[in-house]
Amino acid sequence: MPLPFDEINPPPRLLMGPGPINADPRVHRAMSAALLGQFDPAFTEYMNEAMALYREVFETKNKWTFLIDTTSRGAIEAVLCSLIEKGDRVLVPSFGRFGLLLEEISSRLGAEVKVLHREWGTVFPPEEIEEAVKAFQPKIVAICQGDTSTTMNQPLEEVGKIAKAHGAVTYVDATASIAGNRLAVDEWELDSVTAGLQKCIGGPSGSGPITLNDKVAAMIKDRWHVEKGIQPAGFTPGTRSRITSNYLDLAQIMAYWSEQRLNHHTEATTMLYGARECARILYKEGLLNGIARHKLGSDAMVAGLQAMGLKLFGDLAHKMNNVTGVYIPAEVNGDAVRADMLNRFGIEIGTSFGPLHGKIWRIGNMGYNCREPFILQTLGALQSVLLRHGAKLSAADPVDAAMDVYDR
């Protein structure tokens, strides 16, 4: 009997949660372009262009700035498994779910992990991190910039310098923050950083932008072991242990993105088109202009939520520009409100994890969705649904409050 499946035709959704978001239509168009062979000169030139564009996104001159064919989590794991050898010390300052993820991955790789725990909704002062680095003497300091689980944005201006002063290297997960919050890789002396497309960069999940400075690249190259089926004649392996993952082996992936063009895997053509277009759009807008757009959107969202009398979560002085945490009013069912937002208005907002699950919603304004019409629609819909569910709101108009921010 034939399977009763129709063509894919998703319902219209405005994704205003903590990510993913609606991709820019120009990204969709780029991803519909014809496929090319992975070593076609036209395609390898697109690879080179993507590297140049993402140097602008990361604010870096690092040669090793490229894309990994994986989700943002895979990019995190690629760096950690390519750097960590059994017994290495890794310091993780954790202020939310994704700090705990860095702990999880590092411990699975056999590292000796020390976690600094910070109350969710707060960030670390640099002196607390420096004290821990001095005491623990890690090889790697692994930290998130923006953690969407708490909506907090960790200041990193001093972290790279602290690690460098004590002989450690930094790894930063900037998946949720990059392009909506400043991330000056070279200026802040950050050694390795990864991201994803599905937040402020404005694309779909599935490609992991990455940048590595020369020091980290040399550490990875020292673990250079090419799989036997593609070893070049006269190959000399690295002096240190083989990277535990074949697919996420950055030494081999770097060779693929270099002039060497090692046949490590077949590049995800469509994802590269999309990632390149995301970065091209950011470059055309101007990175700082895009960050300012996210800050304005955040200010408008905050003004609208506060106009309703809703209480915001966390240290607002360190809130990310692209997502806002708001306490769920005691008199409503948070999941029921989210369901009505989705089913009646086609708008998705997020719940949270761990100690915040069922306590806050996370409402995004990121990437292509960080625009005045979408923010106003979200605020108007939320007010209507909350009133219908019996929430006790103030009489102020959240849409008007947000429009005031844009008018100013």
C-alpha positions as CSV (number, residue, x, y, z in Angstrom):
1,M,0.0,0.0,0.0
2,P,1.4,3.4,-0.9
3,L,2.6,5.6,2.0
4,P,0.1,8.5,2.5
5,F,2.8,11.2,2.6
6,D,2.5,14.6,0.9
7,E,5.3,16.9,-0.1
8,I,6.8,18.9,2.8
9,N,4.7,22.0,3.4
10,P,5.4,23.4,6.9
11,P,2.9,25.6,8.6
12,P,3.8,29.3,8.7
13,R,5.8,30.0,11.8
14,L,7.5,33.1,13.3
15,L,10.3,31.6,15.4
16,M,10.7,34.1,18.3
17,G,12.3,31.7,20.8
18,P,16.0,31.3,21.7
19,G,16.7,29.6,18.3
20,P,16.5,28.3,15.7
21,I,15.0,31.3,13.8
22,N,13.5,31.9,10.4
23,A,16.4,32.1,7.9
24,D,16.7,35.1,5.7
25,P,15.0,34.5,2.4
26,R,18.2,35.3,0.6
27,V,19.8,32.3,2.4
28,H,17.0,30.0,1.2
29,R,17.6,31.2,-2.3
30,A,21.3,30.6,-2.1
31,M,20.7,27.1,-0.8
32,S,18.6,26.3,-3.9
33,A,21.6,26.8,-6.2
34,A,22.9,23.9,-8.3
35,L,25.2,21.4,-6.7
36,L,28.9,21.3,-7.7
37,G,31.6,18.7,-7.2
38,Q,33.6,19.3,-4.0
39,F,36.9,20.0,-5.9
40,D,35.3,22.0,-8.8
41,P,37.3,25.2,-9.0
42,A,34.1,27.2,-8.8
43,F,33.2,25.4,-5.5
44,T,36.6,25.7,-3.9
45,E,36.5,29.4,-4.7
46,Y,33.2,29.6,-2.7
47,M,35.1,27.9,0.1
48,N,37.8,30.5,0.0
49,E,35.2,33.3,-0.1
50,A,33.4,31.8,2.9
51,M,36.7,31.8,4.9
52,A,37.2,35.5,4.0
53,L,33.7,36.4,5.0
54,Y,33.8,34.6,8.3
55,R,37.0,36.4,9.3
56,E,34.9,39.5,9.2
57,V,32.2,37.9,11.3
58,F,34.7,36.7,14.0
59,E,36.7,40.0,13.8
60,T,39.9,38.1,13.1
61,K,42.7,37.7,10.7
62,N,43.1,34.0,11.6
63,K,44.1,31.9,8.5
64,W,42.2,29.0,10.0
65,T,38.7,30.4,9.8
66,F,36.4,28.0,8.0
67,L,33.2,25.8,8.2
68,I,32.6,22.4,9.7
69,D,29.9,20.2,8.2
70,T,28.0,19.8,11.5
71,T,25.6,21.5,13.8
72,S,27.0,24.0,16.3
73,R,27.3,21.2,18.9
74,G,29.5,19.2,16.5
75,A,31.7,22.3,16.1
76,I,32.1,22.5,19.9
77,E,33.1,18.8,20.0
78,A,35.5,19.1,17.1
79,V,37.6,21.7,18.9
80,L,37.5,19.9,22.2
81,C,38.3,16.5,20.9
82,S,41.1,17.9,18.7
83,L,42.7,19.7,21.6
84,I,42.1,17.5,24.6
85,E,44.2,14.5,25.4
86,K,43.5,12.1,28.3
87,G,44.4,13.7,31.6
88,D,44.5,17.3,30.3
89,R,43.2,19.9,32.7
90,V,40.1,21.9,31.5
91,L,38.6,24.8,33.4
92,V,34.9,25.4,32.6
93,P,33.3,28.6,34.1
94,S,29.7,27.5,33.8
95,F,26.7,29.9,34.2
96,G,24.0,27.8,32.4
97,R,23.2,24.7,30.5
98,F,25.8,25.1,27.9
99,G,28.7,25.5,30.3
100,L,27.6,22.1,31.6
101,L,27.7,20.8,28.1
102,L,31.4,21.8,27.8
103,E,32.0,19.9,31.1
104,E,30.2,16.9,29.7
105,I,32.2,16.8,26.4
106,S,35.5,17.4,28.1
107,S,35.0,14.7,30.7
108,R,34.0,12.2,28.0
109,L,37.3,12.9,26.3
110,G,39.1,11.9,29.5
111,A,40.0,15.4,30.7
112,E,40.4,16.4,34.3
113,V,37.7,19.0,34.5
114,K,37.2,21.7,37.1
115,V,33.9,23.5,36.9
116,L,33.2,27.0,38.3
117,H,29.5,27.2,39.0
118,R,27.7,30.6,38.8
119,E,24.1,31.1,39.8
120,W,21.9,31.0,36.6
121,G,21.1,34.6,35.7
122,T,24.6,36.0,36.6
123,V,28.0,36.1,34.9
124,F,31.6,35.7,36.2
125,P,33.8,38.7,37.1
126,P,37.2,38.3,35.5
127,E,39.0,38.1,38.8
128,E,37.0,35.0,39.8
129,I,38.1,33.3,36.6
130,E,41.7,34.4,37.0
131,E,41.9,33.0,40.6
132,A,40.7,29.7,39.3
133,V,43.2,29.6,36.5
134,K,46.0,30.4,38.8
135,A,45.0,27.6,41.2
136,F,44.1,24.9,38.7
137,Q,46.6,25.6,35.9
138,P,44.5,24.3,33.1
139,K,45.6,23.5,29.5
140,I,42.2,24.9,28.3
141,V,39.7,27.4,29.6
142,A,36.4,26.5,27.9
143,I,33.6,29.0,28.2
144,C,30.4,30.2,26.6
145,Q,29.9,33.8,25.6
146,G,26.1,33.8,25.4
147,D,24.1,31.0,27.1
148,T,20.6,31.0,25.9
149,S,19.4,28.9,28.8
150,T,19.9,31.9,31.1
151,T,19.9,34.7,28.5
152,M,23.2,36.0,29.9
153,N,26.2,37.3,28.0
154,Q,29.6,36.6,29.6
155,P,32.1,39.4,29.2
156,L,35.2,38.0,27.6
157,E,37.4,41.0,27.1
158,E,39.8,39.8,29.9
159,V,39.4,36.1,29.7
160,G,41.7,35.5,26.8
161,K,44.4,37.6,28.3
162,I,44.1,35.8,31.7
163,A,44.4,32.4,30.0
164,K,47.4,33.5,28.0
165,A,49.2,35.0,31.0
166,H,49.0,31.6,32.7
167,G,49.9,29.4,29.8
168,A,46.4,28.2,28.9
169,V,44.4,28.5,25.7
170,T,40.8,29.6,25.4
171,Y,37.9,27.9,23.7
172,V,34.7,29.9,23.3
173,D,31.3,28.7,22.3
174,A,29.7,31.7,20.7
175,T,26.8,29.9,19.0
176,A,24.1,31.9,20.6
177,S,25.8,35.3,20.8
178,I,27.9,36.0,17.7
179,A,26.6,38.7,15.3
180,G,24.1,39.9,17.9
181,N,26.7,40.8,20.5
182,R,30.3,42.0,20.1
183,L,32.9,39.2,19.8
184,A,36.3,40.7,18.9
185,V,38.4,37.5,18.6
186,D,41.7,39.1,17.9
187,E,41.3,42.2,20.1
188,W,40.3,40.0,23.1
189,E,43.0,37.4,22.4
190,L,40.7,34.4,22.1
191,D,42.4,31.3,20.8
192,S,39.5,29.2,19.4
193,V,35.9,30.0,18.8
194,T,33.0,28.2,17.2
195,A,29.5,29.3,16.3
196,G,26.3,28.1,14.5
197,L,24.1,29.7,11.8
198,Q,20.7,29.3,13.5
199,K,20.8,32.3,15.9
200,C,21.9,35.9,15.1
201,I,23.8,34.8,11.9
202,G,20.4,34.2,10.4
203,G,20.5,30.8,8.7
204,P,19.6,27.1,9.3
205,S,21.4,24.8,11.7
206,G,23.9,22.5,10.0
207,S,27.1,24.4,9.5
208,G,29.6,25.3,12.2
209,P,31.8,28.4,11.6
210,I,35.1,28.2,13.4
211,T,38.2,30.2,13.9
212,L,41.6,29.1,15.3
213,N,44.7,31.1,15.9
214,D,48.1,29.9,14.9
215,K,48.9,28.6,18.4
216,V,45.8,26.3,18.5
217,A,46.3,25.3,14.9
218,A,49.9,24.1,15.8
219,M,48.6,22.2,18.8
220,I,46.1,20.4,16.5
221,K,48.6,19.8,13.7
222,D,50.8,18.1,16.3
223,R,48.1,15.4,16.4
224,W,48.1,15.0,12.6
225,H,47.3,11.4,11.6
226,V,45.7,10.9,8.2
227,E,43.5,7.9,7.7
228,K,45.3,5.2,5.7
229,G,43.2,5.2,2.6
230,I,44.1,8.8,1.8
231,Q,47.7,9.1,3.2
232,P,50.0,10.9,0.8
233,A,53.3,9.5,-0.1
234,G,56.0,10.2,2.5
235,F,53.4,11.2,5.1
236,T,54.8,12.0,8.5
237,P,52.3,11.9,11.4
238,G,52.2,14.3,14.3
239,T,54.2,13.6,17.5
240,R,51.2,13.5,19.8
241,S,48.2,11.1,20.1
242,R,45.7,10.6,17.3
243,I,42.5,12.7,17.6
244,T,39.8,10.3,18.8
245,S,37.2,11.2,16.2
246,N,37.7,10.7,12.5
247,Y,34.8,12.9,11.3
248,L,35.6,15.8,13.8
249,D,39.4,15.6,13.3
250,L,40.3,19.2,12.8
251,A,43.8,18.4,11.6
252,Q,42.3,16.5,8.6
253,I,39.5,19.1,8.1
254,M,42.0,21.9,8.1
255,A,43.9,20.0,5.4
256,Y,40.7,19.8,3.4
257,W,40.2,23.6,3.6
258,S,43.8,24.3,2.8
259,E,45.5,24.3,-0.7
260,Q,46.2,20.6,0.0
261,R,42.4,19.8,-0.4
262,L,42.7,16.5,1.4
263,N,39.7,14.3,0.5
264,H,38.5,14.0,4.1
265,H,34.8,14.2,3.4
266,T,32.4,15.5,0.8
267,E,31.6,19.1,1.6
268,A,27.9,19.8,2.3
269,T,27.5,22.0,-0.8
270,T,24.1,23.4,0.0
271,M,25.1,24.3,3.6
272,L,28.2,26.0,2.4
273,Y,26.1,28.1,0.0
274,G,23.8,29.1,2.9
275,A,26.6,29.8,5.4
276,R,28.4,31.9,2.8
277,E,25.2,33.9,2.1
278,C,24.6,34.5,5.8
279,A,28.1,36.0,6.2
280,R,27.7,38.0,3.0
281,I,24.5,39.5,4.3
282,L,26.2,40.4,7.6
283,Y,29.1,41.9,5.8
284,K,26.8,44.0,3.6
285,E,24.8,45.3,6.6
286,G,28.0,45.9,8.6
287,L,28.7,43.8,11.7
288,L,28.4,46.6,14.1
289,N,25.2,47.8,12.5
290,G,23.8,44.3,12.9
291,I,24.8,44.3,16.6
292,A,23.1,47.7,17.1
293,R,20.0,46.3,15.4
294,H,19.9,43.5,17.9
295,K,20.4,45.9,20.8
296,L,17.6,48.1,19.6
297,G,15.3,45.0,19.2
298,S,16.2,43.9,22.7
299,D,15.4,47.3,24.2
300,A,12.1,47.3,22.4
301,M,11.2,43.8,23.6
302,V,12.2,44.6,27.1
303,A,10.1,47.8,27.1
304,G,7.1,45.9,25.8
305,L,7.4,43.1,28.4
306,Q,7.8,45.6,31.2
307,A,4.9,47.6,30.0
308,M,2.7,44.5,30.6
309,G,4.0,44.4,34.2
310,L,6.0,41.2,33.5
311,K,9.1,40.5,35.6
312,L,12.4,39.9,33.6
313,F,14.9,37.3,34.6
314,G,18.6,37.7,35.5
315,D,21.2,40.4,35.6
316,L,19.9,42.8,32.9
317,A,23.2,44.6,32.7
318,H,24.6,41.4,31.2
319,K,21.6,40.2,29.2
320,M,22.2,39.1,25.7
321,N,21.0,41.5,23.0
322,N,19.1,38.7,21.2
323,V,17.1,36.9,23.9
324,T,15.1,37.9,27.0
325,G,14.1,35.8,29.9
326,V,10.7,36.6,31.5
327,Y,9.1,35.0,34.5
328,I,5.9,33.2,33.8
329,P,3.0,34.8,35.7
330,A,1.9,32.6,38.6
331,E,-1.7,32.6,37.5
332,V,-1.2,31.1,34.0
333,N,0.0,27.7,32.7
334,G,3.2,28.5,30.8
335,D,2.9,25.6,28.3
336,A,-0.7,26.5,27.5
337,V,0.2,30.1,26.8
338,R,3.1,28.9,24.5
339,A,0.7,26.5,22.8
340,D,-1.8,29.3,22.1
341,M,0.9,31.6,20.8
342,L,1.9,28.8,18.4
343,N,-1.5,27.5,17.3
344,R,-3.4,30.8,17.1
345,F,-0.7,33.2,16.1
346,G,1.9,31.0,14.5
347,I,4.5,32.4,16.9
348,E,7.0,30.2,18.8
349,I,8.5,31.4,22.1
350,G,10.8,29.2,24.3
351,T,10.6,27.5,27.6
352,S,13.9,26.9,29.5
353,F,16.0,24.1,31.1
354,G,17.1,22.7,34.5
355,P,16.3,25.0,37.4
356,L,14.5,27.4,35.2
357,H,12.2,25.0,33.5
358,G,8.6,26.1,33.9
359,K,9.7,29.3,35.6
360,I,10.6,31.5,32.6
361,W,10.0,31.9,29.0
362,R,12.8,32.9,26.6
363,I,11.8,35.3,23.9
364,G,14.2,35.9,21.1
365,N,14.8,38.8,18.6
366,M,17.6,37.4,16.6
367,G,18.9,37.2,13.0
368,Y,16.4,37.9,10.3
369,N,13.6,38.0,13.0
370,C,15.2,40.9,14.8
371,R,12.9,43.4,13.0
372,E,10.3,45.8,14.3
373,P,7.3,44.2,12.7
374,F,8.1,40.8,14.2
375,I,8.8,42.2,17.7
376,L,5.6,44.1,17.7
377,Q,3.6,41.1,16.5
378,T,5.1,38.9,19.2
379,L,4.3,41.5,22.0
380,G,0.8,42.0,20.8
381,A,0.1,38.3,20.5
382,L,1.6,37.6,24.0
383,Q,-0.6,40.3,25.6
384,S,-3.7,38.9,24.0
385,V,-3.0,35.3,25.0
386,L,-2.0,36.3,28.5
387,L,-5.2,38.2,29.0
388,R,-7.3,35.3,27.7
389,H,-5.6,33.0,30.2
390,G,-6.4,35.3,33.1
391,A,-3.0,37.0,33.6
392,K,-3.0,40.1,35.7
393,L,-1.3,42.6,33.4
394,S,-0.9,46.4,33.7
395,A,-3.0,48.6,31.5
396,A,-0.1,49.9,29.4
397,D,0.2,48.9,25.7
398,P,3.3,46.8,25.1
399,V,3.2,47.4,21.4
400,D,3.1,51.2,21.9
401,A,6.0,50.9,24.4
402,A,8.1,49.0,21.9
403,M,7.2,51.5,19.1
404,D,8.4,54.3,21.4
405,V,11.8,52.7,21.6
406,Y,12.0,52.5,17.8
407,D,10.8,56.1,17.4
408,R,13.5,57.3,19.8
